[in-house]
């Protein structure tokens, strides 16, 4: 079979032996007729002819084979001592039922010289994890409306159960008052839909009392410092749980009274927006943060009591607020400062609520 050029021949020959024979033919033609005529005959550059002549002269037929493109020496190749650190941290985390991610392993092992893909490969080897199957990308709805929001105009509030986190379960306080474990079983989270900024607090009961205290003593005083923010344009969004509303409270045929949580919002803010029942993505912003703080803090750091709970969540919140959120292109703090032209923000760190 004849080809119009060397490139066409190279692209259409699947058999390596046949390809080597053709290159040998090129070399012999060049030896007999010269490099210039060979280049013209095979419609390729003179450098191509020179390359195969040189390889054949030095290595014989083996020189006419394609070389691997893999570099012989990789200056970024991972060191064995770093592999050992990653392996040790990953195995210890698996034994303690912690949530293992590249970010968490980096934080503990202090191995920062390699890509996420490289570190993840050795994590998977250490814990015996199989490669994840690829999923089709989701087709999310239109979220352009979020870009029109100002910071803190729409705030989602929700409750997170700490008792669902495996590595925390052994440390929850029982009935004994002298048990020095984790007494706070719930996390109240408020997340700003515009910036992604989050405020968290902890309590030992899931009730209207604590959620109202959270509004009154933490969220409202924090928002008052922004002179450019009209509090009467702030919407608080929650689900229909009894810690937020009286919507499903039995009232013997009468309309339920407004909860203390709703009353406070209507007095200080614009309105209390409740989700449509069964709408699984309505609180996606705050749920997304819940997953992040669980994965990178609650299910990873050595939290054994209320003191360490506050210690590690405070460290997490400080880093989170000053780190760029890739989907937004800015950090929460930078966006807030830019919008309201304020440098010194008094930001509430994680704390325990008391009645």
Secondary structure by P-SEA (a helix, b strand, c coil): cccccaaaaaaccccaaaaaaaaaaaaaaaaaccaaaaaaaacccaaaaaaaaaaaaccccccccccccccccccccccaaaaaaaaaaaaaaaaacccccaaaaaaacccccccaaaaaaaaaaaaccccccccccccccccccccccccccbbbbbcccccccccccccccccccccccccccbbbbbbcccccbbbbbbbccccaaaaaaaaacccccccccccccccccbbbbbcccccccccccccccccccccaaaaaaaacccbbbbccccccccaaaaaaaaaaaaaccccccccccaaaaaaaaaaaaaaaaacccccccccaaaaaaaaccccccccccbbbbcc
